[in-house]
Each structure stands twice: as C-alpha cells, then as structure tokens.
Amino acid sequence: MIVITGATGNTGQAAADAVLTQGHSVTVVVRGKDKGARWEARGAKIAVADLGDADAMTKILASAGGAYLMVPPTMSADDFLADRRKVSDALAAAVKASGVANVALLSSVGGHLDAGTGAILTTHYSESVIGTAARNITIVRAAYFMENWASVLDAAIQHGVLPTFLTADRKIPMVATLDVGRVAAEALLHPVAGKRVIELSGPESYSPLDIAAALSDLLGKTVTAQQVPIEAMPATLEGFGFPKNLADLYQEMVDAINRDHVRYEGNDIRRGTVTPREVLAKLLKRASN
C-alpha cells in the first residue's frame, strides 16, 4: 500500500492517479473526510490527519510500503519557516517511528542550498530531517511549477498582459506538476536502496516571453510579458493577503531564481514531457468554467 499526501493538490493528485492506474492500493491523507470522496470513489482508502501530527502519521505510515510526502505551504503562519519546520519534524518522526520502507519527498531545485533561497529553505530543511529519518528515500527536486502562471491568467485574458517578477527574457527550468507526480509515483513503485536525488524540469527551459507567446496562440490575441520590479513584490503579495514574512521570502526566492542562485546541484537530472502550452490550455479551460 502506498500513502499519498497532498492528494487534493496538483502533485499529490498526479502521484495518486499514477499509482492507482497501475493497480496498486493507495491511502490518501486528507484533513477532512469529504476532501477524499473522489479518491474513495476510485477505490482508495482515506486517512484523516494533520501532517503535523506525528502520532497520527506514524499510524498511517506503519502499514505502508511507501509514501509520497510533501510539506505544503501555508499563508496563515506568522513565521512561515518555523511553522513549516514543525511539519517537517513531525513527518520525520513519523517516518522513523513507522519504519516505512520507501519515501518519495517533494523538494525544489535549489533544495541543497542552506541560505538565500527564501521559501525554498523549507524544502532544504525537510530534505535534511526526513532524509535522515528515512530508510530509503528519493528526493524529487522540482523546477518552477508551470501551474504558477494560473495566478496571472486573468490579466492575460482581460488585458493581454502577463505580469511577472521573473526576468522576462531569461529561460529557467519549469515543470508541470503532472510530471512531478508521475516521477514520484515511479520512485515509489521502483525504489532504490539508500538515498537518491532527482532534479526534474520540463522538456526544455522557458522564459516568461515563451509563456506569453503560448498564451497568445491559445487565446488568439497578443499577450505581452510585463516584467515588474522585484522590489514591488512584497507589497504586491501583501495586497493579496500574504503575511509580510512570507511575502519577503517569496521576493528572496524569485530574486535568487533571477540571479541563478537557485540552480541544479548536479544529480540525476531528468526532463518531463508536459509542455507549458498543455498546462496553460488546461488552466484556461478551468478558468472559463
């Protein structure tokens, strides 16, 4: 049996779907039973627990052959890094106490760096504590999610503008969450002994200009990438309800991406198959509905 966290989100959903499709039993961890209804309908078992509850997670993992773990972001904490470290510590304790044979852990490109990466520091910490606790672990360091562009699609649709704090003409690794989930599932169904790190991106690197071009084609009108000064990022995010400390961390993260501080370590580098156009087409269809 494979335990999947984050099944109500993008990567966890893709991982659970991939494992179920291959005929394996799955238990999805959700915070409320109603959130697992669609998975229960597909034959998965439902476990209701908070990821920060070490005892509950230990019980869930004790009967599992493998687990896909992630430390999801939260906007509610006054101290984002400290709050997420508590979740990582709880998951590490559960992994160690349960003795679960194999773990696939969601991380980020740049997860090996211990400073200057903003919000990515949460994955650096989770790699260290969960990686130490696990018997066998595959760390999946994902590139910038293509789905992140969903937050500015309205501006593209309504005004033909794609605002971005990323350097508009600079190509960076991006990946679809579908590819992330598939790779995580594969790592659990075909595990290796010890520790391995997979650094995952899409078919090639893309710039905001490339994303704007794909949207122009899909929408049938010109969409222009508009680079916004990075200094404006904290105030912009705070305007959308982000706590100040989290807004500052996101600014540091994006600035680190722009400066190439966030980079591959040089492990098992793999490329997914899903393109930005495919992701954007789904996002646009969802927006239209």
TORKOL-4160 file (C-alpha; in steps of 0.2 Angstrom, whole numbers, padded with zeros to 4 digits, m for minus):
289
<pt num="1" X="0000" Y="0000" Z="0000"/>
<pt num="2" X="0006" Y="0017" Z="m0005"/>
<pt num="3" X="0002" Y="0033" Z="0006"/>
<pt num="4" X="0000" Y="0049" Z="m0003"/>
<pt num="5" X="0000" Y="0066" Z="0005"/>
<pt num="6" X="m0006" Y="0082" Z="m0005"/>
<pt num="7" X="m0019" Y="0072" Z="m0015"/>
<pt num="8" X="m0031" Y="0087" Z="m0015"/>
<pt num="9" X="m0017" Y="0097" Z="m0024"/>
<pt num="10" X="m0008" Y="0095" Z="m0040"/>
<pt num="11" X="0007" Y="0084" Z="m0037"/>
<pt num="12" X="m0001" Y="0073" Z="m0025"/>
<pt num="13" X="m0016" Y="0071" Z="m0036"/>
<pt num="14" X="m0005" Y="0066" Z="m0050"/>
<pt num="15" X="0005" Y="0053" Z="m0039"/>
<pt num="16" X="m0011" Y="0045" Z="m0033"/>
<pt num="17" X="m0018" Y="0044" Z="m0050"/>
<pt num="18" X="m0002" Y="0036" Z="m0057"/>
<pt num="19" X="m0001" Y="0023" Z="m0043"/>
<pt num="20" X="m0020" Y="0018" Z="m0044"/>
<pt num="21" X="m0019" Y="0017" Z="m0063"/>
<pt num="22" X="m0005" Y="0004" Z="m0061"/>
<pt num="23" X="m0016" Y="m0007" Z="m0050"/>
<pt num="24" X="m0008" Y="m0003" Z="m0033"/>
<pt num="25" X="m0018" Y="0001" Z="m0017"/>
<pt num="26" X="m0017" Y="0019" Z="m0011"/>
<pt num="27" X="m0021" Y="0028" Z="0005"/>
<pt num="28" X="m0023" Y="0047" Z="0003"/>
<pt num="29" X="m0021" Y="0058" Z="0018"/>
<pt num="30" X="m0033" Y="0072" Z="0019"/>
<pt num="31" X="m0038" Y="0085" Z="0033"/>
<pt num="32" X="m0057" Y="0081" Z="0031"/>
<pt num="33" X="m0066" Y="0065" Z="0025"/>
<pt num="34" X="m0076" Y="0075" Z="0012"/>
<pt num="35" X="m0060" Y="0080" Z="0004"/>
<pt num="36" X="m0056" Y="0062" Z="0000"/>
<pt num="37" X="m0073" Y="0057" Z="m0008"/>
<pt num="38" X="m0067" Y="0057" Z="m0026"/>
<pt num="39" X="m0052" Y="0045" Z="m0021"/>
<pt num="40" X="m0064" Y="0034" Z="m0011"/>
<pt num="41" X="m0075" Y="0033" Z="m0026"/>
<pt num="42" X="m0059" Y="0026" Z="m0036"/>
<pt num="43" X="m0055" Y="0013" Z="m0023"/>
<pt num="44" X="m0043" Y="0022" Z="m0012"/>
<pt num="45" X="m0043" Y="0022" Z="0007"/>
<pt num="46" X="m0045" Y="0038" Z="0016"/>
<pt num="47" X="m0035" Y="0043" Z="0031"/>
<pt num="48" X="m0039" Y="0059" Z="0040"/>
<pt num="49" X="m0025" Y="0068" Z="0048"/>
<pt num="50" X="m0015" Y="0084" Z="0050"/>
<pt num="51" X="0003" Y="0082" Z="0043"/>
<pt num="52" X="0010" Y="0090" Z="0058"/>
<pt num="53" X="0003" Y="0076" Z="0070"/>
<pt num="54" X="0017" Y="0064" Z="0071"/>
<pt num="55" X="0007" Y="0051" Z="0081"/>
<pt num="56" X="m0007" Y="0050" Z="0068"/>
<pt num="57" X="0005" Y="0050" Z="0053"/>
<pt num="58" X="0015" Y="0036" Z="0062"/>
<pt num="59" X="0000" Y="0025" Z="0062"/>
<pt num="60" X="m0004" Y="0029" Z="0044"/>
<pt num="61" X="0013" Y="0025" Z="0038"/>
<pt num="62" X="0016" Y="0010" Z="0049"/>
<pt num="63" X="0006" Y="m0001" Z="0036"/>
<pt num="64" X="0013" Y="0007" Z="0021"/>
<pt num="65" X="0026" Y="0000" Z="0009"/>
<pt num="66" X="0030" Y="0018" Z="0003"/>
<pt num="67" X="0024" Y="0036" Z="0005"/>
<pt num="68" X="0024" Y="0052" Z="m0005"/>
<pt num="69" X="0027" Y="0066" Z="0007"/>
<pt num="70" X="0027" Y="0085" Z="0005"/>
<pt num="71" X="0027" Y="0100" Z="0016"/>
<pt num="72" X="0013" Y="0111" Z="0008"/>
<pt num="73" X="0015" Y="0130" Z="0010"/>
<pt num="74" X="0003" Y="0139" Z="0022"/>
<pt num="75" X="m0002" Y="0158" Z="0021"/>
<pt num="76" X="m0008" Y="0158" Z="0039"/>
<pt num="77" X="0008" Y="0157" Z="0049"/>
<pt num="78" X="0016" Y="0172" Z="0057"/>
<pt num="79" X="0033" Y="0164" Z="0055"/>
<pt num="80" X="0032" Y="0153" Z="0039"/>
<pt num="81" X="0049" Y="0144" Z="0040"/>
<pt num="82" X="0047" Y="0140" Z="0059"/>
<pt num="83" X="0029" Y="0133" Z="0055"/>
<pt num="84" X="0034" Y="0123" Z="0041"/>
<pt num="85" X="0049" Y="0116" Z="0050"/>
<pt num="86" X="0037" Y="0109" Z="0063"/>
<pt num="87" X="0028" Y="0099" Z="0050"/>
<pt num="88" X="0044" Y="0093" Z="0043"/>
<pt num="89" X="0049" Y="0087" Z="0061"/>
<pt num="90" X="0033" Y="0079" Z="0063"/>
<pt num="91" X="0034" Y="0069" Z="0047"/>
<pt num="92" X="0052" Y="0064" Z="0050"/>
<pt num="93" X="0047" Y="0057" Z="0067"/>
<pt num="94" X="0033" Y="0048" Z="0059"/>
<pt num="95" X="0044" Y="0041" Z="0045"/>
<pt num="96" X="0057" Y="0035" Z="0058"/>
<pt num="97" X="0044" Y="0028" Z="0071"/>
<pt num="98" X="0034" Y="0019" Z="0057"/>
<pt num="99" X="0049" Y="0011" Z="0048"/>
<pt num="100" X="0041" Y="0014" Z="0031"/>
<pt num="101" X="0052" Y="0006" Z="0018"/>
<pt num="102" X="0052" Y="0019" Z="0005"/>
<pt num="103" X="0049" Y="0038" Z="0004"/>
<pt num="104" X="0047" Y="0050" Z="m0011"/>
<pt num="105" X="0049" Y="0068" Z="m0004"/>
<pt num="106" X="0044" Y="0083" Z="m0014"/>
<pt num="107" X="0058" Y="0096" Z="m0014"/>
<pt num="108" X="0063" Y="0110" Z="m0025"/>
<pt num="109" X="0078" Y="0114" Z="m0037"/>
<pt num="110" X="0090" Y="0123" Z="m0025"/>
<pt num="111" X="0084" Y="0112" Z="m0011"/>
<pt num="112" X="0103" Y="0109" Z="m0007"/>
<pt num="113" X="0106" Y="0127" Z="m0003"/>
<pt num="114" X="0105" Y="0132" Z="0015"/>
<pt num="115" X="0104" Y="0151" Z="0013"/>
<pt num="116" X="0097" Y="0165" Z="0001"/>
<pt num="117" X="0083" Y="0155" Z="m0007"/>
<pt num="118" X="0068" Y="0162" Z="0003"/>
<pt num="119" X="0053" Y="0150" Z="0004"/>
<pt num="120" X="0064" Y="0136" Z="m0004"/>
<pt num="121" X="0073" Y="0135" Z="0013"/>
<pt num="122" X="0058" Y="0124" Z="0019"/>
<pt num="123" X="0062" Y="0110" Z="0007"/>
<pt num="124" X="0081" Y="0111" Z="0012"/>
<pt num="125" X="0075" Y="0108" Z="0030"/>
<pt num="126" X="0063" Y="0094" Z="0025"/>
<pt num="127" X="0077" Y="0086" Z="0015"/>
<pt num="128" X="0089" Y="0086" Z="0030"/>
<pt num="129" X="0077" Y="0079" Z="0043"/>
<pt num="130" X="0066" Y="0067" Z="0033"/>
<pt num="131" X="0081" Y="0062" Z="0023"/>
<pt num="132" X="0090" Y="0057" Z="0039"/>
<pt num="133" X="0075" Y="0048" Z="0046"/>
<pt num="134" X="0070" Y="0038" Z="0031"/>
<pt num="135" X="0077" Y="0020" Z="0027"/>
<pt num="136" X="0076" Y="0023" Z="0008"/>
<pt num="137" X="0072" Y="0040" Z="0000"/>
<pt num="138" X="0070" Y="0048" Z="m0017"/>
<pt num="139" X="0070" Y="0067" Z="m0016"/>
<pt num="140" X="0062" Y="0075" Z="m0031"/>
<pt num="141" X="0068" Y="0092" Z="m0033"/>
<pt num="142" X="0055" Y="0100" Z="m0045"/>
<pt num="143" X="0058" Y="0116" Z="m0055"/>
<pt num="144" X="0047" Y="0131" Z="m0056"/>
<pt num="145" X="0029" Y="0124" Z="m0057"/>
<pt num="146" X="0021" Y="0129" Z="m0074"/>
<pt num="147" X="0005" Y="0130" Z="m0064"/>
<pt num="148" X="0011" Y="0145" Z="m0055"/>
<pt num="149" X="0006" Y="0155" Z="m0070"/>
<pt num="150" X="m0013" Y="0152" Z="m0065"/>
<pt num="151" X="m0012" Y="0167" Z="m0053"/>
<pt num="152" X="m0010" Y="0180" Z="m0068"/>
<pt num="153" X="m0020" Y="0172" Z="m0081"/>
<pt num="154" X="m0034" Y="0184" Z="m0078"/>
<pt num="155" X="m0023" Y="0199" Z="m0083"/>
<pt num="156" X="m0018" Y="0190" Z="m0099"/>
<pt num="157" X="m0036" Y="0186" Z="m0103"/>
<pt num="158" X="m0043" Y="0203" Z="m0099"/>
<pt num="159" X="m0029" Y="0214" Z="m0104"/>
<pt num="160" X="m0017" Y="0205" Z="m0114"/>
<pt num="161" X="m0003" Y="0207" Z="m0101"/>
<pt num="162" X="0007" Y="0194" Z="m0092"/>
<pt num="163" X="0014" Y="0202" Z="m0076"/>
<pt num="164" X="0030" Y="0193" Z="m0069"/>
<pt num="165" X="0043" Y="0196" Z="m0056"/>
<pt num="166" X="0054" Y="0184" Z="m0066"/>
<pt num="167" X="0067" Y="0191" Z="m0079"/>
<pt num="168" X="0056" Y="0192" Z="m0094"/>
<pt num="169" X="0068" Y="0186" Z="m0107"/>
<pt num="170" X="0078" Y="0173" Z="m0096"/>
<pt num="171" X="0074" Y="0155" Z="m0098"/>
<pt num="172" X="0073" Y="0145" Z="m0082"/>
<pt num="173" X="0068" Y="0127" Z="m0079"/>
<pt num="174" X="0050" Y="0124" Z="m0077"/>
<pt num="175" X="0040" Y="0108" Z="m0075"/>
<pt num="176" X="0022" Y="0103" Z="m0075"/>
<pt num="177" X="0015" Y="0096" Z="m0058"/>
<pt num="178" X="0009" Y="0081" Z="m0068"/>
<pt num="179" X="0027" Y="0076" Z="m0072"/>
<pt num="180" X="0031" Y="0078" Z="m0054"/>
<pt num="181" X="0018" Y="0067" Z="m0048"/>
<pt num="182" X="0022" Y="0054" Z="m0061"/>
<pt num="183" X="0041" Y="0054" Z="m0056"/>
<pt num="184" X="0036" Y="0052" Z="m0038"/>
<pt num="185" X="0025" Y="0038" Z="m0041"/>
<pt num="186" X="0038" Y="0029" Z="m0051"/>
<pt num="187" X="0051" Y="0032" Z="m0037"/>
<pt num="188" X="0039" Y="0023" Z="m0025"/>
<pt num="189" X="0034" Y="0008" Z="m0037"/>
<pt num="190" X="0053" Y="0006" Z="m0042"/>
<pt num="191" X="0063" Y="0011" Z="m0026"/>
<pt num="192" X="0081" Y="0011" Z="m0024"/>
<pt num="193" X="0091" Y="0007" Z="m0008"/>
<pt num="194" X="0098" Y="0022" Z="0001"/>
<pt num="195" X="0096" Y="0040" Z="m0005"/>
<pt num="196" X="0094" Y="0047" Z="m0022"/>
<pt num="197" X="0090" Y="0064" Z="m0028"/>
<pt num="198" X="0081" Y="0068" Z="m0045"/>
<pt num="199" X="0081" Y="0085" Z="m0051"/>
<pt num="200" X="0066" Y="0087" Z="m0063"/>
<pt num="201" X="0062" Y="0100" Z="m0076"/>
<pt num="202" X="0050" Y="0101" Z="m0091"/>
<pt num="203" X="0055" Y="0096" Z="m0109"/>
<pt num="204" X="0066" Y="0112" Z="m0110"/>
<pt num="205" X="0068" Y="0129" Z="m0101"/>
<pt num="206" X="0056" Y="0143" Z="m0104"/>
<pt num="207" X="0056" Y="0162" Z="m0101"/>
<pt num="208" X="0040" Y="0172" Z="m0097"/>
<pt num="209" X="0041" Y="0178" Z="m0115"/>
<pt num="210" X="0039" Y="0160" Z="m0120"/>
<pt num="211" X="0024" Y="0158" Z="m0109"/>
<pt num="212" X="0016" Y="0174" Z="m0116"/>
<pt num="213" X="0019" Y="0168" Z="m0134"/>
<pt num="214" X="0010" Y="0151" Z="m0129"/>
<pt num="215" X="m0004" Y="0161" Z="m0121"/>
<pt num="216" X="m0005" Y="0172" Z="m0137"/>
<pt num="217" X="m0008" Y="0157" Z="m0148"/>
<pt num="218" X="m0020" Y="0149" Z="m0136"/>
<pt num="219" X="m0031" Y="0165" Z="m0134"/>
<pt num="220" X="m0029" Y="0171" Z="m0152"/>
<pt num="221" X="m0023" Y="0188" Z="m0147"/>
<pt num="222" X="m0007" Y="0196" Z="m0142"/>
<pt num="223" X="m0001" Y="0193" Z="m0124"/>
<pt num="224" X="0014" Y="0203" Z="m0118"/>
<pt num="225" X="0025" Y="0198" Z="m0104"/>
<pt num="226" X="0027" Y="0213" Z="m0092"/>
<pt num="227" X="0042" Y="0212" Z="m0080"/>
<pt num="228" X="0038" Y="0220" Z="m0064"/>
<pt num="229" X="0052" Y="0227" Z="m0052"/>
<pt num="230" X="0056" Y="0214" Z="m0039"/>
<pt num="231" X="0056" Y="0227" Z="m0026"/>
<pt num="232" X="0037" Y="0229" Z="m0028"/>
<pt num="233" X="0034" Y="0210" Z="m0025"/>
<pt num="234" X="0032" Y="0211" Z="m0006"/>
<pt num="235" X="0019" Y="0225" Z="m0006"/>
<pt num="236" X="0010" Y="0216" Z="m0021"/>
<pt num="237" X="0009" Y="0200" Z="m0011"/>
<pt num="238" X="0004" Y="0208" Z="0005"/>
<pt num="239" X="m0010" Y="0216" Z="m0005"/>
<pt num="240" X="m0016" Y="0199" Z="m0009"/>
<pt num="241" X="m0016" Y="0194" Z="0009"/>
<pt num="242" X="0001" Y="0186" Z="0011"/>
<pt num="243" X="0009" Y="0189" Z="0028"/>
<pt num="244" X="0024" Y="0201" Z="0027"/>
<pt num="245" X="0037" Y="0187" Z="0032"/>
<pt num="246" X="0030" Y="0176" Z="0018"/>
<pt num="247" X="0030" Y="0190" Z="0005"/>
<pt num="248" X="0048" Y="0194" Z="0009"/>
<pt num="249" X="0053" Y="0176" Z="0007"/>
<pt num="250" X="0045" Y="0175" Z="m0010"/>
<pt num="251" X="0054" Y="0190" Z="m0015"/>
<pt num="252" X="0070" Y="0182" Z="m0010"/>
<pt num="253" X="0066" Y="0166" Z="m0019"/>
<pt num="254" X="0062" Y="0175" Z="m0035"/>
<pt num="255" X="0077" Y="0186" Z="m0034"/>
<pt num="256" X="0088" Y="0170" Z="m0031"/>
<pt num="257" X="0080" Y="0162" Z="m0047"/>
<pt num="258" X="0083" Y="0178" Z="m0057"/>
<pt num="259" X="0102" Y="0178" Z="m0051"/>
<pt num="260" X="0104" Y="0160" Z="m0055"/>
<pt num="261" X="0107" Y="0157" Z="m0036"/>
<pt num="262" X="0093" Y="0144" Z="m0037"/>
<pt num="263" X="0101" Y="0130" Z="m0048"/>
<pt num="264" X="0104" Y="0112" Z="m0050"/>
<pt num="265" X="0116" Y="0103" Z="m0039"/>
<pt num="266" X="0120" Y="0091" Z="m0052"/>
<pt num="267" X="0112" Y="0074" Z="m0048"/>
<pt num="268" X="0100" Y="0064" Z="m0058"/>
<pt num="269" X="0093" Y="0077" Z="m0070"/>
<pt num="270" X="0078" Y="0072" Z="m0079"/>
<pt num="271" X="0065" Y="0080" Z="m0091"/>
<pt num="272" X="0047" Y="0078" Z="m0091"/>
<pt num="273" X="0036" Y="0078" Z="m0106"/>
<pt num="274" X="0022" Y="0090" Z="m0102"/>
<pt num="275" X="0024" Y="0107" Z="m0111"/>
<pt num="276" X="0018" Y="0124" Z="m0105"/>
<pt num="277" X="0006" Y="0125" Z="m0119"/>
<pt num="278" X="m0003" Y="0109" Z="m0112"/>
<pt num="279" X="m0003" Y="0116" Z="m0095"/>
<pt num="280" X="m0009" Y="0133" Z="m0100"/>
<pt num="281" X="m0023" Y="0125" Z="m0111"/>
<pt num="282" X="m0030" Y="0116" Z="m0095"/>
<pt num="283" X="m0028" Y="0131" Z="m0084"/>
<pt num="284" X="m0038" Y="0142" Z="m0097"/>
<pt num="285" X="m0051" Y="0129" Z="m0099"/>
<pt num="286" X="m0053" Y="0128" Z="m0080"/>
<pt num="287" X="m0054" Y="0147" Z="m0079"/>
<pt num="288" X="m0068" Y="0148" Z="m0092"/>
<pt num="289" X="m0078" Y="0136" Z="m0082"/>
